[in-house]
Amino acid sequence: MSALNKKGIQELKASLEAMRNEISESLRNIEKDTLNKSQRESSGDLSGYSFHMADMATDNFDRELNLDLGSKEQVLLNQIENALTMIADGTYGKCEECEEAISFERLKAVPFARLCLKCQEATEKREKED
């Protein structure tokens, strides 16, 4: 396990910022395609005729899927923002449970990780048991 140094932090910060930009763009697209259009507009049917029930069900499913994806991406974006805040205040890379350093390898894989691998595994085991 390698220690986190300034160069490593800068590399992880750049990765987090790239992830933030990508997710923000994705959320803008979801908003543009799902939230800012009526059901009729999003289906492409601008005529005065009523929808077929199967088409409406498909459109509703697609809309709900996009909203669910947007919700999950918002959670991820919040985790990324939190990690960037921790970099700024100097607390990045420290496990929130045991307060030991999180390995650079783990942070490289999951740059917004808040727990070291050992504590993450213990948390997941507890959640499985509940």
N, CA, C and O of each residue as an XYZ file, in Angstrom:
520
protein
N       0.836     -1.184      0.000
C       0.000      0.000      0.000
C       0.876      1.241      0.000
O       1.738      1.418      0.861
N       0.639      2.078     -0.967
C       1.464      3.283     -1.026
C       0.752      4.445     -0.337
O      -0.476      4.529     -0.309
N       1.567      5.328      0.213
C       1.034      6.477      0.937
C       0.562      7.547     -0.043
O       0.987      7.575     -1.198
N      -0.296      8.400      0.415
C      -0.836      9.485     -0.388
C       0.083     10.692     -0.260
O       0.302     11.200      0.840
N       0.621     11.150     -1.390
C       1.476     12.333     -1.387
C       0.809     13.429     -2.232
O      -0.275     13.222     -2.778
N       1.460     14.588     -2.335
C       0.876     15.722     -3.064
C       0.600     15.374     -4.529
O      -0.440     15.735     -5.078
N       1.533     14.677     -5.141
C       1.354     14.291     -6.546
C       0.145     13.359     -6.685
O      -0.659     13.507     -7.606
N       0.026     12.408     -5.773
C      -1.106     11.490     -5.784
C      -2.425     12.214     -5.571
O      -3.418     11.919     -6.236
N      -2.430     13.158     -4.646
C      -3.649     13.932     -4.386
C      -4.047     14.725     -5.629
O      -5.227     14.784     -5.976
N      -3.072     15.332     -6.299
C      -3.375     16.099     -7.513
C      -3.931     15.197     -8.612
O      -4.844     15.588     -9.339
N      -3.382     13.994     -8.730
C      -3.868     13.031     -9.718
C      -5.314     12.635     -9.407
O      -6.160     12.583    -10.300
N      -5.582     12.359     -8.138
C      -6.937     11.971     -7.734
C      -7.909     13.139     -7.865
O      -9.068     12.943     -8.233
N      -7.450     14.344     -7.568
C      -8.295     15.528     -7.712
C      -8.680     15.717     -9.174
O      -9.835     16.017     -9.474
N      -7.733     15.546    -10.081
C      -8.024     15.668    -11.514
C      -9.032     14.605    -11.953
O      -9.926     14.880    -12.754
N      -8.881     13.402    -11.428
C      -9.819     12.325    -11.740
C     -11.219     12.659    -11.228
O     -12.205     12.471    -11.940
N     -11.305     13.153    -10.000
C     -12.592     13.540     -9.422
C     -13.245     14.670    -10.219
O     -14.454     14.650    -10.452
N     -12.451     15.647    -10.633
C     -12.997     16.763    -11.405
C     -13.502     16.292    -12.765
O     -14.530     16.772    -13.244
N     -12.789     15.360    -13.390
C     -13.242     14.809    -14.675
C     -14.551     14.040    -14.490
O     -15.466     14.151    -15.307
N     -14.631     13.264    -13.416
C     -15.869     12.529    -13.118
C     -17.016     13.502    -12.871
O     -18.131     13.291    -13.347
N     -16.738     14.558    -12.130
C     -17.768     15.562    -11.832
C     -18.289     16.189    -13.122
O     -19.498     16.358    -13.284
N     -17.392     16.534    -14.034
C     -17.807     17.145    -15.293
C     -18.650     16.189    -16.130
O     -19.656     16.588    -16.718
N     -18.235     14.929    -16.180
C     -18.960     13.922    -16.956
C     -20.367     13.698    -16.385
O     -21.343     13.642    -17.133
N     -20.461     13.573    -15.074
C     -21.758     13.342    -14.442
C     -22.649     14.579    -14.555
O     -23.855     14.456    -14.766
N     -22.068     15.753    -14.416
C     -22.852     16.987    -14.554
C     -23.442     17.087    -15.953
O     -24.598     17.481    -16.113
N     -22.668     16.738    -16.954
C     -23.155     16.748    -18.338
C     -24.277     15.733    -18.517
O     -25.286     16.020    -19.162
N     -24.099     14.554    -17.949
C     -25.125     13.520    -18.023
C     -26.417     13.995    -17.359
O     -27.506     13.783    -17.892
N     -26.296     14.634    -16.203
C     -27.487     15.146    -15.506
C     -28.169     16.250    -16.311
O     -29.397     16.329    -16.335
N     -27.386     17.100    -16.969
C     -27.975     18.140    -17.829
C     -28.769     17.493    -18.970
O     -29.862     17.947    -19.309
N     -28.211     16.437    -19.553
C     -28.908     15.744    -20.645
C     -30.194     15.086    -20.160
O     -31.217     15.136    -20.843
N     -30.142     14.475    -18.990
C     -31.345     13.859    -18.426
C     -32.404     14.929    -18.173
O     -33.584     14.735    -18.468
N     -31.968     16.050    -17.628
C     -32.907     17.138    -17.363
C     -33.523     17.642    -18.669
O     -34.733     17.847    -18.753
N     -32.688     17.837    -19.674
C     -33.162     18.342    -20.962
C     -34.121     17.351    -21.617
O     -35.158     17.748    -22.149
N     -33.778     16.064    -21.578
C     -34.560     15.050    -22.275
C     -35.769     14.556    -21.492
O     -36.732     14.079    -22.094
N     -35.744     14.656    -20.178
C     -36.808     14.062    -19.372
C     -37.630     15.099    -18.623
O     -38.859     15.088    -18.686
N     -36.965     15.978    -17.929
C     -37.690     16.876    -17.035
C     -38.274     18.103    -17.723
O     -39.293     18.632    -17.280
N     -37.650     18.554    -18.784
C     -38.112     19.780    -19.432
C     -39.042     19.533    -20.612
O     -39.319     20.451    -21.384
N     -39.525     18.307    -20.757
C     -40.438     17.989    -21.846
C     -41.682     17.327    -21.285
O     -41.627     16.605    -20.289
N     -42.796     17.583    -21.934
C     -44.017     16.887    -21.554
C     -43.943     15.467    -22.086
O     -43.072     15.144    -22.895
N     -44.846     14.630    -21.637
C     -44.859     13.246    -22.097
C     -45.063     13.199    -23.607
O     -44.432     12.393    -24.291
N     -45.918     14.037    -24.121
C     -46.203     14.067    -25.557
C     -44.954     14.487    -26.343
O     -44.643     13.897    -27.377
N     -44.240     15.507    -25.850
C     -43.025     15.966    -26.529
C     -41.928     14.914    -26.498
O     -41.247     14.697    -27.500
N     -41.753     14.261    -25.359
C     -40.676     13.279    -25.236
C     -40.924     12.049    -26.092
O     -39.974     11.374    -26.488
N     -42.180     11.746    -26.384
C     -42.470     10.589    -27.239
C     -42.318     10.933    -28.710
O     -42.259     10.041    -29.556
N     -42.255     12.225    -29.019
C     -42.138     12.635    -30.411
C     -43.491     12.798    -31.085
O     -43.550     13.155    -32.261
N     -44.568     12.546    -30.373
C     -45.911     12.656    -30.928
C     -46.459     14.040    -30.621
O     -46.881     14.318    -29.499
N     -46.448     14.892    -31.614
C     -46.942     16.253    -31.409
C     -48.311     16.450    -32.052
O     -48.815     17.570    -32.128
N     -48.903     15.357    -32.510
C     -50.217     15.446    -33.131
C     -51.295     15.592    -32.069
O     -51.017     15.545    -30.871
N     -52.505     15.766    -32.519
C     -53.622     15.906    -31.599
C     -54.244     14.574    -31.217
O     -55.220     14.540    -30.467
N     -53.687     13.469    -31.726
C     -54.268     12.151    -31.461
C     -53.799     11.625    -30.118
O     -52.710     11.949    -29.643
N     -54.646     10.809    -29.522
C     -54.296     10.252    -28.218
C     -53.235      9.165    -28.366
O     -53.050      8.596    -29.442
N     -52.555      8.897    -27.280
C     -51.521      7.866    -27.233
C     -52.148      6.480    -27.223
O     -53.278      6.291    -26.771
N     -51.404      5.533    -27.723
C     -51.767      4.130    -27.536
C     -51.273      3.747    -26.142
O     -50.204      4.193    -25.723
N     -52.027      2.941    -25.430
C     -51.664      2.615    -24.044
C     -50.284      1.965    -23.943
O     -49.547      2.247    -22.998
N     -49.921      1.110    -24.884
C     -48.605      0.460    -24.841
C     -47.497      1.486    -25.038
O     -46.447      1.401    -24.400
N     -47.731      2.461    -25.925
C     -46.734      3.521    -26.126
C     -46.579      4.361    -24.869
O     -45.471      4.747    -24.497
N     -47.706      4.639    -24.219
C     -47.654      5.419    -22.985
C     -46.878      4.670    -21.904
O     -46.095      5.270    -21.167
N     -47.097      3.364    -21.813
C     -46.395      2.567    -20.803
C     -44.897      2.565    -21.073
O     -44.099      2.698    -20.145
N     -44.513      2.417    -22.329
C     -43.092      2.436    -22.685
C     -42.480      3.791    -22.371
O     -41.385      3.874    -21.815
N     -43.190      4.852    -22.730
C     -42.693      6.207    -22.457
C     -42.558      6.449    -20.959
O     -41.579      7.046    -20.511
N     -43.539      5.988    -20.181
C     -43.468      6.145    -18.721
C     -42.299      5.365    -18.140
O     -41.602      5.854    -17.251
N     -42.084      4.152    -18.642
C     -40.960      3.341    -18.174
C     -39.640      4.051    -18.469
O     -38.773      4.137    -17.599
N     -39.485      4.559    -19.694
C     -38.256      5.269    -20.068
C     -38.047      6.502    -19.201
O     -36.926      6.794    -18.784
N     -39.117      7.216    -18.936
C     -39.030      8.426    -18.112
C     -38.612      8.076    -16.684
O     -37.739      8.730    -16.114
N     -39.233      7.048    -16.109
C     -38.879      6.624    -14.751
C     -37.450      6.103    -14.685
O     -36.744      6.353    -13.707
N     -37.021      5.389    -15.705
C     -35.649      4.890    -15.760
C     -34.655      6.048    -15.786
O     -33.646      6.017    -15.082
N     -34.936      7.066    -16.593
C     -34.065      8.240    -16.649
C     -34.038      8.988    -15.325
O     -32.986      9.463    -14.899
N     -35.186      9.095    -14.676
C     -35.226      9.768    -13.377
C     -34.448      8.990    -12.321
O     -33.758      9.588    -11.495
N     -34.553      7.662    -12.341
C     -33.805      6.823    -11.403
C     -32.303      6.963    -11.651
O     -31.517      7.087    -10.712
N     -31.918      6.941    -12.916
C     -30.506      7.124    -13.268
C     -30.014      8.487    -12.807
O     -28.916      8.607    -12.262
N     -30.823      9.507    -13.025
C     -30.461     10.853    -12.588
C     -30.292     10.933    -11.083
O     -29.384     11.601    -10.589
N     -31.165     10.252    -10.353
C     -31.074     10.243     -8.894
C     -29.779      9.588     -8.427
O     -29.104     10.095     -7.531
N     -29.439      8.457     -9.041
C     -28.201      7.765     -8.669
C     -26.977      8.588     -9.039
O     -25.995      8.614     -8.296
N     -27.030      9.255    -10.176
C     -25.899     10.089    -10.574
C     -25.757     11.298     -9.656
O     -24.644     11.761     -9.409
N     -26.878     11.813     -9.149
C     -26.818     12.936     -8.207
C     -26.146     12.505     -6.908
O     -25.368     13.264     -6.330
N     -26.442     11.294     -6.447
C     -25.792     10.766     -5.235
C     -24.289     10.660     -5.468
O     -23.496     11.052     -4.612
N     -23.901     10.134     -6.618
C     -22.483     10.009     -6.960
C     -21.825     11.386     -7.052
O     -20.705     11.576     -6.578
N     -22.517     12.331     -7.654
C     -21.986     13.689     -7.756
C     -21.778     14.289     -6.365
O     -20.782     14.973     -6.133
N     -22.698     14.042     -5.446
C     -22.543     14.530     -4.071
C     -21.317     13.911     -3.401
O     -20.598     14.596     -2.674
N     -21.074     12.617     -3.643
C     -19.893     11.960     -3.076
C     -18.610     12.565     -3.645
O     -17.634     12.753     -2.918
N     -18.613     12.865     -4.926
C     -17.448     13.470     -5.568
C     -17.208     14.868     -5.001
O     -16.074     15.230     -4.687
N     -18.271     15.645     -4.872
C     -18.145     17.000     -4.306
C     -17.602     16.937     -2.875
O     -16.777     17.762     -2.482
N     -18.066     15.960     -2.106
C     -17.584     15.778     -0.742
C     -16.082     15.472     -0.742
O     -15.335     16.020      0.069
N     -15.647     14.601     -1.646
C     -14.225     14.257     -1.729
C     -13.397     15.487     -2.106
O     -12.315     15.696     -1.557
N     -13.894     16.295     -3.034
C     -13.164     17.507     -3.428
C     -13.091     18.501     -2.268
O     -12.084     19.190     -2.103
N     -14.144     18.574     -1.473
C     -14.128     19.429     -0.283
C     -13.098     18.921      0.723
O     -12.379     19.706      1.341
N     -13.037     17.602      0.880
C     -12.064     17.016      1.809
C     -10.623     17.268      1.329
O      -9.727     17.466      2.149
N     -10.400     17.261      0.026
C      -9.069     17.594     -0.505
C      -8.741     19.032     -0.127
O      -7.635     19.327      0.327
N      -9.705     19.919     -0.318
C      -9.488     21.342     -0.020
C      -9.201     21.594      1.450
O      -8.386     22.454      1.786
N      -9.868     20.847      2.336
C      -9.641     21.100      3.765
C      -8.593     20.177      4.393
O      -8.358     20.230      5.601
N      -7.966     19.334      3.572
C      -6.852     18.520      4.051
C      -7.227     17.243      4.778
O      -6.374     16.638      5.428
N      -8.481     16.815      4.688
C      -8.897     15.595      5.383
C      -9.091     14.413      4.433
O      -9.541     13.347      4.856
N      -8.761     14.590      3.179
C      -8.953     13.548      2.166
C      -8.003     12.375      2.403
O      -6.847     12.558      2.785
N      -8.513     11.176      2.170
C      -7.669      9.991      2.248
C      -7.601      9.356      3.627
O      -6.774      8.476      3.866
N      -8.457      9.791      4.527
C      -8.478      9.241      5.888
C      -9.810      8.517      6.079
O     -10.873      9.068      5.792
N      -9.743      7.290      6.561
C     -10.941      6.481      6.789
C     -11.811      7.145      7.854
O     -11.316      7.571      8.898
N     -13.096      7.227      7.582
C     -14.015      7.867      8.520
C     -14.329      7.002      9.736
O     -14.859      7.503     10.727
N     -14.011      5.718      9.673
C     -14.271      4.842     10.824
C     -13.035      4.655     11.690
O     -13.059      4.956     12.883
N     -11.953      4.159     11.093
C     -10.761      3.848     11.897
C      -9.728      4.970     11.893
O      -8.758      4.931     12.649
N      -9.940      5.963     11.044
C      -9.069      7.134     10.910
C      -7.670      6.806     10.396
O      -6.766      7.638     10.476
N      -7.490      5.597      9.869
C      -6.232      5.237      9.215
C      -6.248      5.781      7.788
O      -7.304      6.131      7.260
N      -5.067      5.847      7.171
C      -4.983      6.311      5.784
C      -5.599      5.284      4.845
O      -5.408      4.080      5.009
N      -6.342      5.778      3.858
C      -6.885      4.920      2.804
C      -5.784      4.780      1.761
O      -5.163      5.770      1.374
N      -5.542      3.563      1.308
C      -4.435      3.343      0.372
C      -4.660      4.082     -0.945
O      -5.795      4.277     -1.380
N      -3.561      4.485     -1.564
C      -3.624      5.165     -2.850
C      -4.292      4.267     -3.892
O      -5.049      4.750     -4.735
N      -4.020      2.979     -3.836
C      -4.608      2.044     -4.792
C      -6.135      2.050     -4.685
O      -6.832      2.039     -5.699
N      -6.645      2.068     -3.466
C      -8.104      2.111     -3.269
C      -8.670      3.431     -3.778
O      -9.698      3.452     -4.456
N      -8.006      4.519     -3.453
C      -8.485      5.824     -3.896
C      -8.401      5.966     -5.416
O      -9.225      6.647     -6.027
N      -7.418      5.331     -6.015
C      -7.312      5.370     -7.469
C      -8.498      4.628     -8.094
O      -9.028      5.047     -9.123
N      -8.906      3.528     -7.465
C     -10.045      2.752     -7.961
C     -11.372      3.451     -7.655
O     -12.271      3.477     -8.496
N     -11.492      4.011     -6.460
C     -12.716      4.691     -6.017
C     -12.286      6.009     -5.362
O     -12.158      6.078     -4.140
N     -12.062      7.054     -6.168
C     -11.493      8.290     -5.617
C     -12.356      9.005     -4.582
O     -11.868      9.889     -3.879
N     -13.629      8.637     -4.480
C     -14.512      9.258     -3.494
C     -14.742      8.344     -2.292
O     -15.662      8.570     -1.505
N     -13.900      7.304     -2.150
C     -14.033      6.362     -1.034
C     -13.866      7.100      0.299
O     -12.996      7.957      0.451
N     -14.715      6.744      1.246
C     -14.664      7.364      2.565
C     -14.173      6.398      3.631
O     -13.898      6.790      4.765
N     -14.068      5.128      3.251
C     -13.616      4.096      4.178
C     -12.450      3.331      3.578
O     -12.367      3.158      2.362
N     -11.547      2.874      4.440
C     -10.478      2.000      3.974
C     -11.103      0.657      3.576
O     -12.261      0.389      3.895
N     -10.351     -0.161      2.898
C     -10.891     -1.427      2.407
C     -11.391     -2.314      3.543
O     -12.454     -2.924      3.433
N     -10.632     -2.387      4.629
C     -11.007     -3.219      5.772
C     -12.346     -2.771      6.377
O     -13.211     -3.601      6.656
N     -12.509     -1.474      6.576
C     -13.754     -0.951      7.147
C     -14.911     -1.069      6.154
O     -16.047     -1.316      6.557
N     -14.634     -0.895      4.870
C     -15.675     -1.047      3.855
C     -16.198     -2.477      3.833
O     -17.405     -2.707      3.760
N     -15.272     -3.440      3.896
C     -15.673     -4.851      3.922
C     -16.502     -5.168      5.159
O     -17.493     -5.893      5.077
N     -16.098     -4.627      6.304
C     -16.848     -4.859      7.542
C     -18.242     -4.245      7.453
O     -19.214     -4.848      7.908
N     -18.346     -3.062      6.877
C     -19.639     -2.399      6.705
C     -20.546     -3.212      5.799
O     -21.721     -3.410      6.106
N     -20.007     -3.683      4.685
C     -20.805     -4.486      3.755
C     -21.248     -5.798      4.392
O     -22.362     -6.263      4.145
N     -20.381     -6.399      5.211
C     -20.738     -7.647      5.892
C     -21.889     -7.399      6.866
O     -22.832     -8.188      6.925
N     -21.815     -6.305      7.631
C     -22.889     -5.951      8.576
C     -24.202     -5.720      7.837
O     -25.257     -6.165      8.288
N     -24.141     -5.025      6.705
C     -25.348     -4.732      5.932
C     -25.971     -6.007      5.383
O     -27.194     -6.123      5.306
N     -25.129     -6.963      5.001
C     -25.617     -8.249      4.494
C     -26.337     -9.024      5.578
O     -27.352     -9.672      5.324
N     -25.804     -8.952      6.789
C     -26.370     -9.683      7.922
C     -27.697     -9.101      8.377
O     -28.532     -9.820      8.925
N     -27.902     -7.805      8.157
C     -29.147     -7.136      8.602
C     -30.267     -7.424      7.697
O     -31.379     -6.947      7.919
